[in-house]
Amino acid sequence: CIRAVMSRVVAEIPVVEPFPWLALLDYFRYRLIPGAELIEDERFVRRIGKAQIAVRFDPQRARLIVTADGRVPTRDAAERVTRLFAADHDGTQAASHLKKDAMLRRRIAAVPGMRPLGAWSAFELCVRTVIGQQVTVAAAGTLMRRLVERCGEVVPENVLAADLENMGMPGRRVATIRTLAAAVLERRVQFDLPWPAVDAALATLPGFGPWTRTYLAIRLGRDPDAFPATDLGLIRAAGAASAVELSKRAERWRPWRAHAATYLWAVPA
């Protein structure tokens, strides 16, 4: 379980400002891995084995302060935090370009510096994304909690060993998660390779269609122009009548469509 006590500082990570910490936490709050992550007191807390870390933002020094309770792999934790919160993201060019669109200009003015989130674990994010196919964010959270209850830590070995039947999830989706786990263990999917290679490997697996891989391209591949135009949340947020209409409108957002998508998802009009 996640405890509430933190101790020593293990890393201080500079961020590129503006850095909308509370907005990032709010967006991430509904996409946490149950049992492994939580947000409390304006901090992100993550369990790592028997230890855990907490991350808070120091606005005066423009740094993420990472503290640890127990022994943690310091460099690895710092790299994961940097990637998760895109601490090195400079959105100046993206914001300048996207402000030409009145709808996006309002969102950027409300939350300057919003950025696509990364992930603590690429495998966890892939599983969470598959679970979230064609369901609401809230429903995906419920299904993810059930998965964690059966697997414990969301790693390929545990996923393959767990009973994932009768979770309230289509059998085809369960099969996709199991196939992914096997592919990672067999190194047919290697998340440490450049994104095009990862994307090509995922494309060979059932259940990893264009929407899924485009969403992952934003968060794992950090592709600034990836854009899942068929996403219902994006269509509604943009006030578009269809994916075709949204795709046409999004042409003017190139080459920063992923940043536009993030603002549409995360910042209300």
Secondary structure as GFF3:
##gff-version 3
##sequence-region A 1 269
A	DSSP	beta_strand	8	14	.	.	.	ID=ss1
A	DSSP	alpha_helix	21	29	.	.	.	ID=ss2
A	DSSP	beta_strand	37	40	.	.	.	ID=ss3
A	DSSP	beta_strand	43	48	.	.	.	ID=ss4
A	DSSP	beta_strand	51	58	.	.	.	ID=ss5
A	DSSP	beta_strand	63	69	.	.	.	ID=ss6
A	DSSP	alpha_helix	74	84	.	.	.	ID=ss7
A	DSSP	alpha_helix	92	98	.	.	.	ID=ss8
A	DSSP	alpha_helix	102	110	.	.	.	ID=ss9
A	DSSP	alpha_helix	122	131	.	.	.	ID=ss10
A	DSSP	alpha_helix	137	151	.	.	.	ID=ss11
A	DSSP	alpha_helix	156	161	.	.	.	ID=ss12
A	DSSP	alpha_helix	171	185	.	.	.	ID=ss13
A	DSSP	alpha_helix	195	203	.	.	.	ID=ss14
A	DSSP	alpha_helix	210	219	.	.	.	ID=ss15
A	DSSP	alpha_helix	232	238	.	.	.	ID=ss16
A	DSSP	alpha_helix	243	250	.	.	.	ID=ss17
A	DSSP	three_ten_helix	251	253	.	.	.	ID=ss18
A	DSSP	alpha_helix	257	266	.	.	.	ID=ss19
###
